[in-house]
Amino acid sequence: MGQSHIVLQTFWRSQGTYFWSKLRNDIRNRAYYEPLHEELITKTPETWEKLHRSGITRILRHPDLDRHYATEYPLRQCGGMRNFTSRLCYDRFLLAAEDEDEGLERYLLGLVSYAEAFGQRACFKFVRGGLRAGFIRRVLGGQHIYINRSPAGIAASHGSFGRANYFARTLMEILAKNTENAFCAGVIEGVRQHGQLEASSLRRIAQGEGQMAEAVTIDLNLQQRDLLTTAFWLAYLLEGLAACDLVIDTERLEANEVYRRQIGAKTQSLFEAGGFKDFRPSRQSCDYAPPAALRQVVGVSERLQALARSIPGDAISSLGEGSRRVLDAVL
């Protein structure tokens, strides 16, 4: 792996911020934290700094950071950035490599140019880009890495933030804004099989009613929450396996010293020296049964079916036991 752009793709609560912070600590890099985050639309540099001083990294259980998350961006004093709008965050959340989105392409290439103006390599850590991974790869080029965490670990982390946690609310917003997509339609139908989910509520969420998103999320039962989280985890993983050059599995990274050294050797030109000796265990469990409706979600999405058929065997073997169990049960 050489000196071209570096792109990290990952799902919420998959420990991707740890890897991004390592890219950020290398002066060769301008490492952009979550380029499609909605708070980049309005927040000013001063607001970001106040958030940093409030201890947000501790609240989110992120690594200690010496400066705020958005330091690298060309933020305007009035807030936000040129060419970045709310549409780019969650509308058209699922894009194939051959799809076109001029606004998203213009925005991402603008960040590359901004990094180059400082003589730096552009690095990206996407959470909101996982289902657009092929498109992003085509636009940006460079080296692409998928950070995977087992669905058991992700579900436990999401749940630890409460019933109306940000992550579940965001997944509901994605469903509401992309109901025409076969994958999202399949998730919606699966969720409805286990409890209430009104079409009118989804319409109100899509129109920007944040209180409705919170109310719907609070009312979800455990089966609905599991399906919501695991379906998106699966779709992200399949896209990542197809679009990325390397998969780093956090379950194996924390449990296997040989694997840690192998990943360190493969990425030594990308991350700061020292490997991953400081990687913090997540206490994730392999004992996790995927929701029964997950098979139905895959069955109605031609995109997921095609991705599943194209997964090379060595990609599956690169995953930890928890992730392989779910893939074996569903695919």
Secondary structure, 3 states (H helix, E strand, C coil): CCCCCEEEEECCCCCHHHHHHHHHCCCCEEEEECCCCHHHCCCCHHHHHHHHHCCHHHHCCCCCCCCCCCCCCCCCCCCCCCCCCCHHHHCCCCCCCCCCCHHHHHHHHHHHHHHHHCCCEEEEEECCCHHHHHHHHHHHCCEEEEEECCHHHHHHHHHCCCCCCHHHHHHHHHHHHCCCCHHHHHHHHHHHCCCCCCHHHHHHHHCCCHHHHHHHHHHCCHHHHHHHHHHHHHHHHHHHHHHCCEEEEHHHHHHCHHHHHHHHHHCCCCCCCCCCCCCCCCCCCCCCCCCCCHHHHHHHCHHHHHHHHHCCHHHHHCCCHHHHHHHHHHC
